[in-house]
Amino acid sequence: MSVILTGNDLSFEQLRAVALHHESVSLHPSAIECMKASRAVVDKLVASGATAYGVNTGFGKLASVRISPEQVAQLQVNLVRSHSCGVGEPLSENETRAMMLLRANALAKGLSGIRPHVVETLCKMLNAKVHPLIPSQGSVGASGDLAPLAHLAQVVIGEGRASYDGKILDGAAALQRAGITPVALQAKEGLSLLNGTQGMLALLSLALLEADALVNAADIAAALSLDALRGSPGAFDPRIMRARAYPGAAITANNLARLNEGSQIRESHRSNAKDPRVQDAYSLRCTPQVHGAVRDSLDQARAMAEIELNSATDNPLVFAPSALGSGTDATSANGDIVSGGNFHGQPLAMAADQLAIALATLGGISERRIEQMTNPLTSMLPAFLTPEPGLNSGFMIAQVTAAALTSENKALATPHSVDSISTSGNQEDYVSMGMSGARRLARMLTNLRHTIAIELLCACQGIDLLAPLQTGPRAQKAYAAVREKSPKLTNDRSLAPDIEAVTALISDNSLSKIISS
């Protein structure tokens, strides 16, 4: 999949292809023409001597300081250098590639007043795998992700540091080895490179892509747990779902019913007159309502991110005559440079909070099912799922690990988007904290993968303890995939390698494919 950028139609699948699979990137001719048109507006303004923010003025609180024509280019270089103040661990290669692609696409939209040459350089860097080292901390999410994008821009101009061919080099050396000429910035181009939301958007988008697979894995784990606990799929009746028509709940209920179909364990429980239970615990019976709410929240967060994928998020925006609308500032036959606030990350910060809450919720109910299975008071199975409890501790501490992970995710789910701290001499007095909101998602996803892996291990162990009865044919595929990585526990052993092996099974989407089989 060669990705051709227009600024208007980038998809999540294209983002995945470039960020994770190193697909090539180029500019569409229409994007080049749009960029040339907006660049002409900037060039005319500079030639006329008129004043425009960020073109021939200082930045932020210094916007009232006028810059002379002979200093305009130096202003842009100084901006990149001064804003490169990030700290902390660098973004991963995937995150960096996503950020580069998203910034290139936003600039390709032709509303930033930047030359096509600058965006073509970003594309060349992606294709040659020149990856700037971008510290992960330092952005408050307005005006965009300034510090992270400044570290990206440093390498574009031949400064900073980058990873190339397995080595960490200074930016100039990395570009030289890749055969790429550094960009000599012109008016507004430094500002255009670093004023946007692509840091938080990159992290949020990658998290959304992974969360889709995790909620499917959680459905599979829940279906296996249902059989291990001899629960009833009656609560997943489609008539119940239609009576409260949330789309996510219907999807999960259908998944659970299909996975449980043909279960010998289910039939054995149905015919057992001695079983005193009338209804299952909420962590089983309400799985469609809880997993479904997660699915619907993911859809809502994804809808916000999809808008951002193809949005112009820098300031000021440059409108060529053909791009003029009916706004009050759209009055010049030569085009307009209009200041606004599209760089503000509040939509993404709120989407990241929504995703964080969804991830914490999915882990929370998974841990409750683990507790149901390991606790002999609720499982009707040997204590801690071991044939000889006492001599063996079985899955006792696996449940403790799941509890620790779940509790950590609850704390990490604390909203970031309601926080703000004034910056830039109180000029930027309300910020989104979107980057920090997006940064915690990777850690939460790791915790959730491990939690679901522990549930899968417990569920398969519970099913083994009910042998010779077997689960349904579809669920049996998931059981077999887990057992290929982790044999039945008969005597105590370290379960850490098993947890990691099943976590890898979740990560490569092998389990998710069972849902659609």
N, C-alpha and C positions, 0 to 999 in steps of 0.2 A: 504494500500500500504506500505509494508515493503521495505525500500530502502536499497539496498546492494551496497556499494561503490566499484568501481574499479579504479576510477580516470580517466575513459575514456568515460563514457556514461551517466553522470548525466544530467537530463532534467529539464526544467522549471517546469513541472508538479510535478516532484519529489521534487523540491525545495519548491514549494507551499505546498505540502503534509507535509513536515517536519517542515517548518517554521511556517505555519499557522494552521496546523491540528495535529501537534505533532506525526506524524507517526514515527515508530521505525527505527533505523539506525544500520547497521552492516557492517563489512568488508568482501569482497569476498575473498576466499582463494587465488586467483591469485594475488590480491593486496598485501596480506600478503607475498607471495613469492617474489614479486618485491621489497617490502620494505626490506625484509631480505637481498636480494642480494645487494642493494645499501648501506645498513648499513654495510655489510661486507667490502665494499670499504673504508668506513670511519674508521672502526676499524683497518684495515691493515695500513692505513696511519698514524694513531696515534701511532701504535706499531713501525712503521719504523722510526719515528722521522722526516719525511718530513714535509714541511710547506704547509698549505692550508688555504686560507682566511676563517675566521669565525670558523675554527676548532681549530686551535692553534695560531691564531693571534687576535689582537684587531679588532675593527669594524670601518668602515667609514674612517675618517682621521687617525685613529689609526691602520690601517691595517698593518703598518710596524712594529708594536710592537709584538714580539714573546712571546708566553705564554708557560710556562713550563708544562710538562705532568701532574704533580700533581695539576696544577691549571685549567686544561681544564674544569672540571665539574663546578667549581666555576665561571669560565668565563661565562658559559651559564646562570647560575642563576643571576649573576650580570647584564647580558644583559637584561634579562626580567625585573628586578627591575628598572634599569636605564632608560629604554625606557617607563616605565609606567608613562607618564607625561601628559596624556590627561586631558582635562577640558570640561566643559559644561554639558548639560543635557545628561543622559545616553541614549544609543540606546534603542529602544523599544524591547520588548520580541521577536517579529517577526523578527526584524532586527538582533538581537543577534543570534537567532537560525539559520537564514540564513547564517550569517557569520561563525558560528561554523561548519555548514554542509559543506560549501564551502571550508573552510580550511582543514577539514578532507579529503574531496575528492581530493584536490590538493596534499596532502601528500600521499594519497593512490596510487597515480600514480607511486610511487616508484622511484622518481628522487631527493629525498630530503635527503637521508642518515639517515632517522629517523627510530627508532624501531617501529614495529607494535603496541607495547604496548601503545605508546603515542597516536596514533590515536584511538585505542580501548578505551582509557580513554575519549577522546572527544566524541565518540559515546555513552559511558555510561552516560556522562553528559547530552547529548541531550535526551536520553531515560528516564533519571531520572528527567529531567527538572531542572537541575542545570544551571542557567543562569548567567554568569559573568556580573557585572555591568561595562559597557564599555562607558566611556565618548566619546561624539560624535565629539569633536574637538581635533585637534592636529596632523592630518596627512596632508602632502603636496603631497601625492600620489606617492612618490618615495623616498627611496627604499620601495615601497609598503606602506601599512598602518601600519607603525611601532608602533605608540602609541596605537591605538585601539587594534591591535593584541597582543601587550604586556599585556594589561589589561586582555585579554582573557587568555593568557598564565599564568598570575599570579595565576589564580584560578586552572589551571591544576596542578600547583606545590604546591597548598595548601596555597596560599597567596591571596592578593587582597580582593575583596568583590563580593558576588554573591546573587542572589535571589533564594530562595528555599522554596517551600511550603508556599508561601505568605509572607515570611519574608526576610529581608535583613540581611545577615550574613557575617562574614569573610569567606574567601575561604576555610580554613581548616575545619571550622565547617559545612559549606554547604556540602562538600564532605563527611565528617564523617557521617552526618545524612542520606545521600543518599547511604552510604555503598561503597564509592569509595575511593581507596587509591591514595593519591597524587603521581605524577610522580617525581622521582629523575632524573633530567636531566643528560644526558651524552653528549659527544662531538657533537657539531653542532645542538643539538636538540632545544635549545632555539632559535637560529637563524632561524631554519626551522619553528618554530611555528609563528614567528612574521614578517617574511620577505615575504610579498605577497600582493596581491591586493584585498583580500576578503572583506575588509570593504566597499570599493566603489562598488565592484561587488554585494554585498548583497543588498545595497540600490538601485542600478540601476536595478537589476533583479526584486525586488519587485515592483518598480515603473513601469517597463515595463508590468508586469502582470496586474496591475491596469489600466494602460493606454489603454490596449486592450478593456476593458469593457467600458471605458469612451468614446472612439470614437464611439462605437455603440450607447451609450446613446445620444451622440451629434447628430447622424443621426436621431434618433427618435425625439429629440427636434426640429430639423430643419424641419422635415416632418410636425409636428404639427404646427410649426410657419408658414410654407408655406400655410396651410389651413387658419389659423387665419388671415393672410394677403391677402387671396384670390389670392395667387400666382399661377403661371403656372408650371406644371412639364415637360413642353415641352423641357426645357433645359437639361433634364436628358435622352433624347433619346439615346439609345445604339449606334446609328450610330455616334453621336457626340463623344461618348467615344472611339469608335474604330478609329476615325480620329486622336486621340491623345492618344495613347494606354498606359496610366499609369494604372497599376493594381488597385491601391487604389481608383482612381477616378471612375473606373467601378464598384467597390464594393459599394461605397457610392451612386452612381447614381441608381444602382439597388435597394438598400435599400429604397431610397426615392420614387422611382416609385412604388414599391410594397406597401409601407405604404400608399401612396396617392391613390392607385387604389380603385375605387368605391366611391370616395368622392363626396357627394352631393354638398358640397361647391364648389368644382372644377367645377362641371357641371353648377352650377348657374353662376359662374363667366364667363365661356366659352360662355354662351348664353346672357350675359349682354352687349348689344350694346352701352350702355351709359358709360361703363368703358373706360376711355381714355388711360389706360396704354397699352403700346406695349411690354415692357420688364420689368422684375422685377429688383429690386436693386441687386447689386453684392452679398450681404450677403445671398440672396436666390438663385439667378440664378447660382452663382459660387460655391455653396456648394460642389458639387462633386470635383471640382478642388482644393478647400482648404482642405476639410476633407480628400480627397484622398491623397494630399501631406503629410498630417499628418500620414495617414496609411502607406505610403511608407517610411517615415522617421522612424516610429516605427519598421518596418521590417528591415531596415538597422541597427538601433541600436541594435535590438535583435540578428541579425546575428553576430555582434561583441561580444556581451555578451555570446552567445552560445559557441563561441570558448574559451572564458575565463573560462566558467564553468568547463572545463576539461583540463585546462592548468597547467603546473608547473611554478610557478611565484616567486620562491625564488632564492637566490644566496648564494654560488655557487650551481650548480646542480651536482648531483652525478650519473655517468653513470657506471653501472655494465658492465662486459665484454659482456654480451648478449645484452645490450642496446647500444653498441657502434655503431656509424655511421661512415661516411667517413670524418668527420671533421678533421682539422689539429691537434686537441688536442686528438683525439681518437686513441692513439697509444699504450696504456698500456694494457698488458694482464691481469693486476689486476684491470682494470677499471680506471676511471678518475674523478677528481673533477675539474670542469671547471667554472670559473667566467664569468658572463655575465650580462645582464640587463633585464631579463624577469619580474623583479619586477616593471618596470616603468609603470605607469598607463595611459600613453597618449592615447591608444586606448579607454579605458573606459571613460576618461575625455572628449574626443571628442564625444563619444556616449551619455554621459550625457548632453552635450551641445545641441546635436541634439534633444534629447528628450525634454529638457527644451524649446527650440524654438517651437517644435511641440505643447506642452501643452499651451504655450502662444498664439499660433496661433488659436488653437481650442477655447480658451476662448475669444479671440478677435472677432472672427466672431460671436460667440454666443451673445456677448454683443451688437453687431450691430443689430442683429435680435430683441433683447429685445428693443432696442431704436426704431426700426421700428414699433414695436407693441404698445409701450406706447405713441408715438408721434402722435397726431391726424392729423398732416400734412402729414403723410405717411401711417397711418394705416387704414384710413376711418372707424375708430371705435371711440367710446367715449374716450375723453382724459384720458390717464393713466388707461384705461381699467376698468373704474368704471361707473356704470349706471348714477350716479349723480355727475359729476365732479364739483368741487368747494366746495360743502358740504363735499365731500369725496376726498381724494388724491389718492386712489387706489394704483396702482403699481409705483407711482412716485419715491419713495425712494428705492423700490426694484431695479429699474434701476440704481439708484445712487450707491447702494451697488455693483451691477454687474460691474459698471464702476470702482469702487475702487479696486475690486478684479482683474479685468483685467489689470489695470494699475500696480498693484503690481506684477503681473506675468510677465509683460513686463520688469520690472526692474530686477526681479529675473532671467530672461532668458539671461542676459548679460553673454557672454562666460567666462568660467573659464579656459579652456584648453590652452588659449593663454597667460596665466599668468605664471610666474615662479619667484622664489626667492631662491637664493643660500643658501644651508644649509651644515652642517657638515664640516666647515672649507674650503668651496668651493670645496670639493670633490664631493658633490652632487649638481652640479651647474646648472642643468636644471631639474625642477620637473613639475609634471602634474597638480596639484591642483584637482585631480580627486575626492578625498573624499568630498571636499567642493562643487564641481560640482554635486555630487550625493546627498549630504545632503539637498540641497534646493528643490529637487524634491518632497519630501513628502508635503512640504508647498504649492508648486505649485499645486499638485494634490488636496489638500483640497480646495484651491481657485477655481479650475476648477469645482470640484463637485458642489460647491455652485452656481457657475455661471450657469451651465447647469440646476440645480434645479430651479433657478429663471426663465430661459427661458421656462422650462416646465410649470411652474405655469402661466406665462404670456400667453403662447400659448393656454393652456386649458381655461383660462379666455376669450381669444379672440374668441375661438370656441363657448363658451357658449353665447357670445354676438351675434353670428350669428345664434342661434337656431331659428327655429327648424331644420335647416340644420345640417347635421352631417358629420364628417370626414369618411375616409375609414374604413372598418372592421378591418384591422390590426392596423391602427393608433388608432382606437377606444379602443383597448385593452390597449394601453399605456395611453390614456386619462382616462380610468376607473381606472387604477392603481394609477394615480396621484390623481384623485378625491376621491379615497378611503382614501387617506392621508390628503387631503386638499379640503374642500368644496368650491363651487363657492363664490367669494367675492361679496357681495351685499352692505354691509356697512363696513366702515373702521374697521379693527382689526389689531393687531400686526401680521405681516407675518413671524416673525422670527421662530416661531414653525413650520409653514408650510414649510419654506425653509429647516429646519433641517429634517423634516419628509420625504420630497422628496429626499433630499441628501442621507438619509439612504436607500431609495428605489434604488437609483443609486448604492450605495456601495455594496448592497447584490446581484447585478447583475440581479435583477428581470426584469428590463426593457430590458437588453441586450438579454434576452431569446426570447423576442417578435420578434427580427430580424430574428431568425431562424425558427419561427413558421409557 
